């Protein structure tokens, strides 16, 4: 596999896990398992928010209001998976031409 394709797929995979960590963190805070008053929890939440907001923010603006239910991470995760498969399938075929 081309090293550049591998790098792009790895970055997308890491971003997939960052979005998943953001979702799990929000659940842990919502259920009272983690406390936002804790300095480390607040720093981790801030870092995850800063990493994911460039992707999730535009999705949230496009999505209709679902009354407190945020499905933007699901849409982002599906989009990342689609992009990974698209790159893995088409880019090697284009390079052989």
C-alpha positions in Angstrom: 0.0 0.0 0.0 1.1 3.5 -0.8 2.5 5.2 2.4 0.4 8.3 1.7 -2.8 6.3 1.5 -1.8 4.5 4.7 -1.2 7.9 6.5 -4.5 9.3 5.4 -6.4 6.2 6.5 -4.6 6.2 9.8 -5.4 9.8 10.5 -9.1 9.2 9.6 -9.0 6.2 12.0 -7.6 8.2 14.8 -10.2 10.9 14.2 -12.9 8.2 14.3 -11.7 7.2 17.8 -11.5 10.8 18.9 -15.1 11.4 18.0 -16.1 8.2 19.7 -14.2 9.3 22.9 -16.1 12.6 22.7 -19.4 10.7 22.7 -18.4 8.4 25.6 -17.2 11.4 27.6 -20.4 13.3 27.1 -22.4 10.2 28.3 -20.2 9.8 31.4 -20.7 13.5 32.2 -24.4 13.3 31.6 -24.9 10.2 33.8 -22.8 11.8 36.6 -20.0 9.4 36.5 -17.5 12.1 35.6 -17.7 15.5 37.2 -17.0 18.7 35.2 -15.6 20.4 38.3 -12.6 18.1 38.1 -9.7 20.0 36.4 -8.5 16.9 34.4 -12.0 16.1 33.2 -12.5 19.7 32.1 -9.2 19.7 30.2 -9.9 16.4 28.4 -13.4 17.6 27.5 -12.0 20.9 26.2 -9.4 19.2 24.1 -11.9 16.7 22.7 -14.3 19.6 21.9 -11.6 21.6 20.1 -10.6 18.6 18.1 -14.2 17.6 17.0 -16.0 20.9 16.7 -14.6 21.7 13.2 -16.4 18.6 11.8 -19.4 18.4 14.1 -20.3 22.1 14.1 -21.2 22.3 10.4 -23.1 19.0 10.7 -25.1 20.5 13.6 -25.9 23.6 11.6 -27.3 21.5 8.7 -29.3 19.0 10.8 -32.8 19.9 11.9 -33.5 20.4 15.6 -34.2 17.0 17.2 -35.0 18.3 20.6 -31.8 17.7 22.6 -30.7 14.6 20.6 -27.4 15.2 18.9 -26.8 12.7 16.1 -24.0 14.7 14.5 -21.3 12.3 15.8 -23.1 9.4 14.2 -23.2 11.2 10.9 -19.5 12.1 11.2 -18.6 8.5 12.0 -20.5 7.2 9.1 -18.9 9.8 6.9 -15.4 8.9 8.1 -16.0 5.2 7.5 -17.4 6.0 4.0 -14.3 8.1 3.2 -12.0 5.4 4.4 -13.6 2.8 2.2 -13.7 5.2 -0.7 -10.0 5.9 -0.4 -9.1 2.2 0.1 -11.1 1.1 -2.9 -10.6 3.8 -5.5 -7.2 5.3 -5.0 -5.2 2.1 -5.7 -7.3 1.6 -8.9 -6.6 5.2 -10.0 -2.8 4.7 -9.4 -2.7 1.6 -11.6 -4.0 3.6 -14.7 
